Amino acid sequence: MPPASRLSRPAGRWPDDLILFDGVCLFCSRWVRAVMARDGGRFRFVSIQSPYGRAMAQDFDIAVEDADTNAVVIDGVAYFRSDAALRVLSALPGWGWVKALLAVPRVLRDPAYGLIARNRYALFGVSDVCFAPTPAQRARFLDGAPPP
């Protein structure tokens, strides 16, 4: 069972269709690129290393220096771990079938998510700098001051 802080909850001040990710994790950066290539411009992104991302992580009890999850806000609800990944995937064109995987109990899904999250740097690598979007992608990234 995930900690209570990793269960979905109201997103509060955080806008819809926003994905919080680890900007130095190469796996996470690839995830962002894959979503951007398929989402038709729906999602926006914020690196946990940015001021905006740090504030969001703090509100969601995610340790910035040792993040164990990504987060996504959809329809005013914040989702974490496998819930977040499956919600994002199921929102992509042609990937709606993934929503059926939400019927699999979280107690089975989250350990697999956790295994990848704990080992993502060793498996996929880490960068000394955060993911740098192209000029065309830049508008989809939030990194300034968070909402009040």
C-alpha positions in Angstrom: 0.0 0.0 0.0 1.5 3.4 -0.9 1.8 6.0 1.7 -1.3 8.2 2.2 0.7 11.1 0.6 0.8 9.1 -2.7 -3.0 8.6 -3.0 -4.9 10.9 -5.3 -6.2 14.1 -3.8 -7.5 17.5 -4.7 -4.8 19.5 -6.5 -5.5 22.8 -4.9 -3.7 25.7 -6.6 -2.1 23.6 -9.3 -3.5 23.8 -12.8 -4.9 21.0 -14.8 -2.9 19.0 -17.3 0.4 19.7 -15.5 3.1 17.0 -15.2 5.8 17.2 -12.5 8.9 15.3 -13.5 12.5 14.8 -12.4 14.4 17.0 -14.9 17.8 15.3 -14.5 16.5 11.8 -14.9 17.0 10.6 -18.5 14.1 8.2 -18.3 11.8 11.0 -17.1 13.0 13.3 -19.8 12.3 10.6 -22.4 8.8 10.2 -20.9 8.2 14.0 -21.3 9.4 13.9 -24.9 7.1 10.9 -25.6 4.1 12.6 -24.1 4.8 15.9 -26.0 5.0 14.0 -29.3 1.6 12.4 -28.8 -0.6 14.6 -26.7 -1.6 17.3 -29.2 -0.4 20.0 -26.9 -2.6 19.1 -24.0 0.0 18.7 -21.2 2.4 21.2 -19.7 5.5 20.2 -17.7 7.4 21.4 -14.7 10.8 20.1 -13.6 11.0 19.3 -9.9 14.3 21.2 -9.8 12.7 24.5 -10.9 11.2 26.9 -8.3 7.7 26.1 -9.6 8.4 22.4 -9.4 9.9 22.6 -5.9 6.8 24.4 -4.6 4.5 21.8 -6.3 6.6 18.9 -4.8 6.5 20.5 -1.3 2.7 20.8 -1.5 2.5 17.1 -2.5 5.1 15.9 0.0 7.5 14.8 -2.6 11.2 15.0 -1.6 12.9 17.1 -4.3 16.4 15.6 -3.7 15.0 12.0 -3.7 11.7 12.0 -5.6 10.0 8.7 -5.6 7.1 9.6 -7.9 6.0 11.9 -10.7 2.7 13.7 -10.4 0.0 14.8 -12.8 -3.0 17.1 -12.3 -6.1 16.2 -14.3 -9.6 17.6 -13.6 -8.5 19.2 -10.3 -7.1 15.9 -8.9 -3.4 15.2 -8.3 -2.3 11.6 -9.2 1.0 9.9 -8.3 3.1 6.8 -9.0 1.3 4.3 -11.4 -1.9 6.3 -11.2 -0.2 9.3 -12.7 1.5 7.3 -15.5 -1.6 5.4 -16.4 -3.8 8.6 -16.4 -1.3 10.4 -18.7 -1.0 7.4 -21.1 -4.8 6.9 -21.2 -5.2 10.6 -22.2 -3.0 10.2 -25.3 -4.7 9.5 -28.7 -4.9 5.8 -29.3 -3.9 4.9 -25.8 -7.4 5.0 -24.1 -7.2 1.3 -23.5 -4.6 1.9 -20.8 -7.3 3.2 -18.5 -8.4 -0.4 -18.1 -5.1 -1.0 -16.2 -6.4 1.3 -13.4 -8.7 -1.6 -12.5 -5.6 -3.5 -11.4 -5.2 -2.9 -7.7 -2.6 -0.2 -6.8 -1.0 -2.7 -4.4 0.1 -4.6 -7.5 0.9 -1.7 -9.8 2.8 0.6 -7.4 5.6 -1.9 -6.4 6.5 -2.2 -10.1 6.4 1.5 -10.5 8.6 1.9 -7.3 11.2 -0.6 -8.6 11.7 1.5 -11.7 11.6 4.8 -9.8 14.2 3.6 -7.3 16.5 2.4 -10.0 15.9 4.9 -12.8 19.3 6.6 -12.5 21.1 3.3 -12.6 19.0 1.9 -15.4 18.6 4.9 -17.7 21.2 7.5 -16.5 21.2 10.9 -15.1 22.2 14.3 -16.5 24.1 17.1 -14.8 21.5 19.5 -16.1 17.7 19.5 -16.4 16.0 18.6 -19.6 16.2 21.5 -22.1 13.2 21.8 -24.4 13.6 23.1 -27.9 12.4 26.7 -28.5 9.2 25.3 -29.9 8.6 23.2 -26.8 9.5 25.9 -24.3 6.0 27.4 -24.0 4.8 24.1 -22.5 7.2 24.3 -19.6 6.6 26.1 -16.4 9.6 27.1 -14.3 9.0 30.6 -12.8 7.1 31.4 -9.7 4.3 29.1 -8.7 0.7 30.2 -8.3 -0.2 31.8 -5.0 
